[in-house]
Amino acid sequence: MGLIINTLKNYQYRHLNVRLIVWVAALTVLGINVIASATDSSSFEQRQVLGMTLGIFVMLIMGIVSYKFVLRFYWLFYTINLALLIWVKLAGASRKGATRWITFGGFQLQPSEFTKIFLIIFFAMFLYKYKDKINTLPVLAGTVILFLIPLLLVLKQPDLSTSIVITLIFCTILFSAGLSYKIIGGVFAVAIPVAIVLVYLIMQPNQKILEKYQYNRIIGFYDENNEVAARISYQQNNSIMAIGSGGLWGKGLNNNTTTSVKNGNYISEPQTDFIFCIVGEELGFVGTTGVIVLLALIVLESILVGIHAADMAGALLCYGFAALVAFQSFINICVVTKMIPNTGLPLPFVSYGLSSLLSLYMGVGIVLNVSLQRKKIM
């Protein structure tokens, strides 16, 4: 108890990043209102409010407990993550051809959402521990192997979109830890021709690399004359129409206009991955800009906290979380605006989803704790 009291006394409360709390709360409240407008049932709104309430509680706990104490259990987080992903593989709940959920306490949780945070915690400490040997073959090989195990488990669910985000987060943390530019250059020299060959193989009609639905999504992105492709691109085309119809100020939340794409049920499950098009239709260009600005501010605040972190481990935690929000937001918005092929990813803090919201608030709490222990300038 004395140790806890001393830790709390040593926190630099004047450096608590209140702005981050405000941006996160504002974005979540906005998301709850848009979800309520996007759905006919109040259950989605109520569950999201519950998610925010639980999320705030998790954020407070992670904000109070020193991140240095949390990092002591980095192997435990890695083990729990693997256990959850294996649980999904052995006894997970299936939906629309994918097995990504487990039933826990009456709720369905998606472990891959927590994988993002758990891997950030694990690799922040692992790379900090071996920071002086990061560019040696044994450490690099071990790091990649430890990353590939959970990645493959997520990929097999199948969940390609989450796998991409996890990979981008991992690359950001590895780069921030001090990976040599020579190694990065070597990786690109090998990866670029391999990627070209891989794309060529994927585009073959009888390819076995991607799942059938994943292949059809890529085909549907550029070949709308194909009957299957037309069905695949239907959601994205309607999403663009919804955003464009919103104009500058939008049609208003909970509107009853007959010209509404949402009211015509042209967007399936709009409260989840395509929530951004509802923002565009009902709150217009101003609303979508506001969402993007709030997401950018959350990323910026996380990076600034990382710059002033007391040690490299704290910095990696912040940079990892910033990468999570940045890459996931970018991919989601690109999908909704049909800049890239359709892939399912929630928009951070806005899309409906208990697992996503809890994991994100957990990340916010960690970043806040890092801000309370910023390095002291002599």
N, C-alpha and C positions, 0 to 999 in steps of 0.2 A: 504494500500500500504506500509506503514511504517513497519507493522508487517511482510510482505513478504520480504522486504529488509533486516530486522534484521535477519530473519530466514536464508536467503541466506548467510548473512555475517557470521553466526555462524557455517555454515557447515565446516567440516574438509576436505577440498578438497584434501589434501595430502593422505587421506585414501580412496579416490575413487577407487573402485576395477576395474581398467582398464583391468586387465587380464580377468575378467569375460566378459567384452564387446568384447574382442578379440576372446575368445573361442566361444561365441555365434555367432558373425559375421562370423567367419570362418566356423562353422558348417552349418549356414544358406546358405552361398554362395555355399558350397559344395552340399547341398541339392538341390539348384536351378539348378546346373549343371547336377546332376544326374536325376532330374525330366525332364530336357530338353532332356536328352539322352534316358529316358525311354518311352517318348511319341512321337507320330508323329505330334501332333498339338502344335504350339507355344503358344497357349492360356494358357496352364497350367503353363509354365515357366513365362509368362507375369503376370499372376495372383499372382504367388508366389513372384515375384519381387515387385508387388504392396503390397502384404502382408508384405514383409520385410520393405518396405518404411513406410507404416502405422505403422508397429510394432516399428520401430525406433522412430517415432513421439510419440507414446504412451509411450515408454520407457523413453524418455526425459521428458515428462510431469510427469510421476510417479516418475522419479528420482529427479525432482526439487521440487515437492510438498512433504512436510514432511509427513512421514508415520504416525506420531503421529496425524496429522490433518486428514489424510485419515481414521484412526481408529475411529475417533469420529463418523463417519457415518456407523459404522459396521452393525447396524440394517437396514440401508437403502440398503446396499449391499445384505443383507439376503433377504429383501423384493423384491428387483429387481430380484434376482435369482429365487425366487419362482414364481414371475409374468412371467418370461420368460419360465420357465418349464411348467407352467399351459397353457401359450400361445401355446407351442408345443403340449400339450395334446388336446387342443380345436381346434386349426386351423393350426397345423404343416404340413409340406410337408413330404410325405411318399416316401421311396425308398427301394426297395428290402425287403418289409415286415416290415420295421421299420419307425417310425415317430419321427425324431430327429431334424428336421430343420425348421427354419422360414425364410420367405423372407423379407429382409429389405434393402431398397435402391437399389434394383436390384441385391443384393447378397443374397446367402443362408448362414445363420449363424447357427451354432450348439451351442445352449445355454449350453449344458452339458459340453462343453470345458471351458466355463467361470465359470461354477459351481465350478470347482476345485479351481480357484483363489478366487472367492467370498467367498467360505467356509473357505479358509485359512485366509482371512482377518477377517471374522466374528469370528471364533473360537480363533484366536490369541488375539483379544481384549476381547472376552467373558471370556476366561480362565484366561487372565491377570487380569481382573476385579474381578474374584472370586478365585484368586490364593491361598488364605488362606483357602478356603473352598472346594478345588477341590476334596478332599477325603470324603466329606459328601454326604449322600444319596440324599438330595434335589438337590444339584448342579449337581451331576453325572446323576441323572435321567433326569433333565432338559436338560443337554448337549446331552444326547443320543436321547431324543425326538426331539430336534431341528435338530439333524443330520439325524434322520430317515425320516423326512418329505421330504426334497429334495432328499434323497437317493431313496425312494420309487417312486418318480416322474421320476427319471432317469431310474430306474429299469423297470418301466412300458412302456418305449418308444418302444420296450425293448432295453436296453443297458447294458448288464451284465458286459462287460469288463470295461466300464467307472465306473460302480458302484463299482467294485472291487478296482480300483485305488483310487476312492474317499474314500472308507473305509480304505485303507492302509494309505492314507494321514491323515485322521482323527485320526487313532490310533497313528501315529507318533507324531502329535501335542499334543494329550492327554498325551502320555508318556513323552514328553519333558516338559509338563507343571507341572510335578511332581506327576503323578498318583502313588499311593502306590503300592509297589511290592506285598503286601498281596492281594490287589484287583486284580492285574494282574494275580497272581497265582490262585485265585478263579475263574476268568473268564476262564482261560485255563482248569481248572479242570472240568468246566461245558461244555465248548465249544468243547473239544476233543470228548467226547462220543456223543454229539449232532451232530457233523460233521460226525462221523462214521455212525450214524443212517441215517442222511440226504443223504450221498453218497449211502447207501444201497437202500433207497427209490427212489433216482434218477435213479439208474440203472435198476429199474423195467420197463418192456415194456410199461405199461400203466400209467406211472407216470404223474402227473399234475403239478409238481413243476417248471420244465423248459419248455420253448417254444420248439416246435418240432425241429426247426433248431438247437437250442442249444444242445439238447439231441443228435442229429445226429452228431454234431461236436465231442462230447465226445466219442461216439461209433466209429466214424471214426478214432480216434486217436490210438486206440489199436486193432480194428478188421477190417482189410482191406479186409477180405474175404466177408464181407457184401457188397452188391451192392451199397446201399446208402452210406455206409462208404467209399467205394472206390472213389465215386464222391466228397465226403467231403474232403478227404485227398489229392486229386489231386493237389490242389494249394500248399500245404506244400511240397509234394514230388518233384514237379518241382522247388520249391524254393531251396531245398537242392541241387538239381542237378545244378542249376544256380550258387550257391555259390561255390560248389566244382569245377565247370568247370573254375572258374576264376583263380585258381592257386595262385601264389604269387603276381603277379603284375596286373592280370586281362587282359581282352581283349581290354580295352581302351574305353573311352566314345565315343558314337555315332559310334560304330563299325558296319560294315556291314557283319560280318562273318555269314555264313549259319548255323554254329554249335551253335549259340547263342540261349539260352532258351528264352530270351526277344524278339529277332527278330522273333522267331517262334510263338509269341503270346501265349506262354504256361502259362503266368502269367497274370491274369485279373486285370486291373487297377493297374499296378505296381507302379504308382506314389504315391499311398496312403500307405496302411498298410504294403505292401510288398516291400517297397523301399530299405530295407536293402539287399535283395537278388540281386537287381540291382547293389548296391555298391559292393557286393561280386563278381559278374560276371564281371563287367567292371573295377573295381579298385583292385580286388583281395584281398588276405589276408591283404596286407598293407593298403588298403582302409578301410576295415571293422575294422581293429585294430585302425586306425586313428579316425573313427567315435566313437568307444567305448571309446577311450582315451579322446576325446573332451567332450563327455557326462559326463565321470567321473570327469573331471576337473571342469565342470560347477557345478556338485553336490558338489565337494570338496570346491570350492570357496564360494558357498552359505552357507555351514556349517561353514566355517571359519569366514565369516561375521557375522553369527548368534552367534558364540562364543564371539565375541567382541561387540555385540549389546549393546546399552545403557540401555535397559530394557528387561524384559521377552517377552513383546509383539513383539518387534523387532526380538528377537531370534526366536520366534515361526513362524513369517512370513518367515524367512530364512529357518528354518528346514522344514516347510511345502512345500516350493517351491523345496527344495532339494529332498524331498520325492516324489514329483510329477514327477520330471525328472528321478529320479532313478528307481522308481517302473514301470513307464510307459515304459521306455527304456528297462528294464529287461524283462517285459512281451512281448513287441513287438519282441525283438530279440529271445526270447525263442519260440515264435510262428513261426517266419520265419525259425528257425533252427529245428523246429518240436520237441522241448523239452517238450512242453505242447500243449493241444488242441487248435485248431484255434479259435481265438477271435479277433475282429477288434479294433485295437488301433493304432493311428499314432505314428511314431517315432519322438520324440521331435526335432523341428527345421529342420528336414530333410524331413519328409513326406509332400506331398502336402495338403494344407488346410488352408484357411484364418482364420477361427475361432481358430484353434489350435495355429497358429503362433502369432496372436494378443494377445491371453490370455497368452502365454508364455512370450512374450516381456513385457507384463504388469507386470508379476511376476519378470522379470529381473530388471525392473525399480524400483520396490519396494525394492528389495535386494540392489540395488545400493544406494538408499536413506538411507537405514539402515547403509550402510558402511560409509556414510557421517556424521553420527551422532554416531559413536562408543563411547563406554564408556571411560571416561577419567581416566587414572591411576594416583592416588594421590602419 
